[in-house]
Amino acid sequence: MEYSAASVKFLLWYVETKETAKLLQDHTFDEIKEMVFMQNLYQQRSKARQQSEFSCIKKRLESIPDELIRLLIKADIQTAKLITFIACMATERLLFEMVYEIYRNKVKYGEEKILDTDLNVFFQDKRDQNEKIAGFSDETIRKLKQTFSKYMVEAGLISGKGTEKKIEHPYIDWGMRDILFRNHMEKYWYAITGEM
């Protein structure tokens, strides 16, 4: 998966993702796309924004196994948000690496906070290692940090605003763990639990 800065224009879209997952049980993506436009299911002001949101949600749902989609539909809110977040990580390499390299290590070693300096070091390392990321402007990096932090707050992994975020330990459904392991997606489990 290529590195991308596209997520600066996206949100977690938990509610919309869950509704799309429900529709997917009886409809194709093409049918859902038509519903999105005809009924403005995502409550967006422009067709371009509807298209962008639908394409993002479709890509995320396609990145996770059907049994995880079914769990997303019936799970408690916390688990459903974590599944949505995992779908984000599955389509955004930079987000996954940030969670795996920063959040996972902090949880693993019992640390309580993620500091802005942790994120700065992470992104500088990525710039040093990858030509594409090196080409991202400082403003793009700032927006990526902001977007990824919002995702993590909404998923219940961190809380707070500003230059330091408190690490949270959300309830995690073990059924989700089993599905991830069965589908060779255990790295996402390790990323959000600090295991391994």
C-alpha positions as semicolon CSV with decimal commas, in nm:
position;residue;x (nm);y (nm);z (nm)
1;M;0,000;0,000;0,000
2;E;0,132;0,341;-0,100
3;Y;0,171;0,631;0,138
4;S;-0,094;0,897;0,090
5;A;-0,204;1,226;0,241
6;A;-0,561;1,187;0,113
7;S;-0,700;1,133;0,463
8;V;-0,658;1,502;0,547
9;K;-0,998;1,549;0,379
10;F;-1,166;1,251;0,548
11;L;-1,328;1,182;0,884
12;L;-1,376;0,855;1,073
13;W;-1,739;0,850;0,951
14;Y;-1,841;0,579;1,197
15;V;-2,220;0,633;1,163
16;E;-2,207;0,649;0,783
17;T;-1,980;0,344;0,768
18;K;-2,215;0,142;0,986
19;E;-2,519;0,247;0,781
20;T;-2,338;0,159;0,459
21;A;-2,241;-0,179;0,607
22;K;-2,608;-0,244;0,692
23;L;-2,716;-0,157;0,338
24;L;-2,443;-0,382;0,200
25;Q;-2,620;-0,683;0,346
26;D;-2,900;-0,645;0,088
27;H;-2,753;-0,419;-0,180
28;T;-2,448;-0,389;-0,403
29;F;-2,207;-0,098;-0,375
30;D;-2,346;0,037;-0,704
31;E;-2,699;0,038;-0,559
32;I;-2,577;0,201;-0,239
33;K;-2,393;0,467;-0,439
34;E;-2,718;0,552;-0,616
35;M;-2,896;0,579;-0,279
36;V;-2,621;0,805;-0,148
37;F;-2,679;1,046;-0,438
38;M;-3,057;1,019;-0,468
39;Q;-3,136;1,034;-0,094
40;N;-2,825;1,225;0,023
41;L;-2,768;0,951;0,282
42;Y;-2,448;1,112;0,412
43;Q;-2,605;1,458;0,443
44;Q;-2,340;1,628;0,231
45;R;-2,392;1,960;0,054
46;S;-2,229;1,873;-0,276
47;K;-2,222;1,576;-0,512
48;A;-1,842;1,591;-0,508
49;R;-1,836;1,552;-0,131
50;Q;-2,092;1,267;-0,148
51;Q;-1,874;1,093;-0,406
52;S;-1,557;1,142;-0,201
53;E;-1,716;1,012;0,120
54;F;-1,878;0,713;-0,052
55;S;-1,553;0,616;-0,226
56;C;-1,362;0,636;0,102
57;I;-1,619;0,430;0,297
58;K;-1,642;0,173;0,015
59;K;-1,263;0,134;0,012
60;R;-1,258;0,092;0,390
61;L;-1,534;-0,170;0,390
62;E;-1,366;-0,359;0,106
63;S;-1,047;-0,375;0,314
64;I;-1,202;-0,581;0,595
65;P;-1,353;-0,931;0,589
66;D;-1,730;-0,985;0,565
67;E;-1,749;-1,130;0,915
68;L;-1,592;-0,811;1,054
69;I;-1,852;-0,608;0,861
70;R;-2,128;-0,819;1,017
71;L;-1,979;-0,761;1,363
72;L;-1,962;-0,386;1,291
73;I;-2,339;-0,387;1,231
74;K;-2,437;-0,569;1,552
75;A;-2,157;-0,471;1,792
76;D;-2,168;-0,221;2,076
77;I;-2,070;0,137;1,984
78;Q;-1,712;0,107;2,115
79;T;-1,641;-0,212;1,919
80;A;-1,806;-0,074;1,605
81;K;-1,591;0,240;1,626
82;L;-1,278;0,029;1,666
83;I;-1,374;-0,180;1,362
84;T;-1,426;0,141;1,163
85;F;-1,085;0,259;1,284
86;I;-0,926;-0,071;1,182
87;A;-1,077;-0,024;0,835
88;C;-0,914;0,320;0,827
89;M;-0,577;0,169;0,923
90;A;-0,621;-0,100;0,657
91;T;-0,649;0,168;0,388
92;E;-0,410;0,429;0,528
93;R;-0,056;0,295;0,565
94;L;0,071;0,605;0,744
95;L;-0,210;0,587;1,002
96;F;-0,141;0,218;1,068
97;E;0,231;0,281;1,111
98;M;0,168;0,572;1,347
99;V;-0,064;0,364;1,566
100;Y;0,165;0,061;1,555
101;E;0,486;0,250;1,621
102;I;0,362;0,508;1,873
103;Y;0,035;0,403;2,039
104;R;0,118;0,031;2,056
105;N;0,460;0,094;2,211
106;K;0,320;0,343;2,461
107;V;0,053;0,094;2,572
108;K;0,302;-0,193;2,577
109;Y;0,535;-0,007;2,812
110;G;0,260;0,137;3,032
111;E;0,301;0,500;2,932
112;E;0,007;0,731;2,988
113;K;0,041;1,001;2,721
114;I;0,118;1,062;2,358
115;L;0,293;1,395;2,317
116;D;0,303;1,619;2,014
117;T;0,678;1,561;2,011
118;D;0,614;1,186;1,965
119;L;0,416;1,265;1,651
120;N;0,677;1,512;1,528
121;V;0,955;1,254;1,565
122;F;0,743;0,990;1,389
123;F;0,669;1,213;1,089
124;Q;1,029;1,337;1,066
125;D;1,151;0,977;1,065
126;K;0,903;0,894;0,788
127;R;1,019;1,197;0,589
128;D;1,379;1,079;0,626
129;Q;1,285;0,725;0,515
130;N;1,047;0,794;0,227
131;E;1,075;1,031;-0,067
132;K;0,699;1,070;-0,107
133;I;0,647;1,170;0,257
134;A;0,952;1,398;0,234
135;G;0,754;1,586;-0,032
136;F;0,459;1,652;0,200
137;S;0,442;2,016;0,308
138;D;0,460;2,111;0,676
139;E;0,091;2,206;0,651
140;T;0,003;1,860;0,518
141;I;0,193;1,695;0,804
142;R;0,012;1,921;1,052
143;K;-0,324;1,822;0,904
144;L;-0,233;1,451;0,905
145;K;-0,140;1,471;1,274
146;Q;-0,469;1,647;1,346
147;T;-0,678;1,403;1,137
148;F;-0,516;1,091;1,280
149;S;-0,553;1,224;1,635
150;K;-0,924;1,290;1,573
151;Y;-0,967;0,933;1,446
152;M;-0,799;0,798;1,760
153;V;-1,010;1,016;1,991
154;E;-1,331;0,905;1,822
155;A;-1,219;0,540;1,835
156;G;-1,161;0,576;2,210
157;L;-0,784;0,516;2,200
158;I;-0,685;0,860;2,328
159;S;-0,852;1,161;2,488
160;G;-0,773;1,526;2,529
161;K;-0,666;1,812;2,307
162;G;-0,353;2,012;2,256
163;T;0,004;1,889;2,269
164;E;-0,053;1,585;2,486
165;K;-0,318;1,317;2,465
166;K;-0,408;1,071;2,738
167;I;-0,388;0,708;2,637
168;E;-0,716;0,526;2,693
169;H;-0,775;0,154;2,721
170;P;-1,114;0,093;2,559
171;Y;-1,314;-0,225;2,600
172;I;-1,225;-0,456;2,313
173;D;-1,452;-0,739;2,201
174;W;-1,264;-1,069;2,189
175;G;-1,487;-1,177;1,900
176;M;-1,319;-0,903;1,699
177;R;-0,981;-1,048;1,795
178;D;-1,083;-1,393;1,671
179;I;-1,201;-1,251;1,338
180;L;-0,881;-1,052;1,290
181;F;-0,662;-1,354;1,364
182;R;-0,868;-1,586;1,140
183;N;-0,822;-1,340;0,854
184;H;-0,448;-1,281;0,906
185;M;-0,508;-0,925;1,029
186;E;-0,354;-0,971;1,374
187;K;-0,121;-0,674;1,323
188;Y;-0,425;-0,447;1,368
189;W;-0,507;-0,620;1,697
190;Y;-0,150;-0,569;1,815
191;A;-0,162;-0,203;1,710
192;I;-0,464;-0,119;1,927
193;T;-0,385;-0,345;2,225
194;G;-0,008;-0,314;2,260
195;E;0,027;-0,692;2,251
196;M;0,326;-0,880;2,106
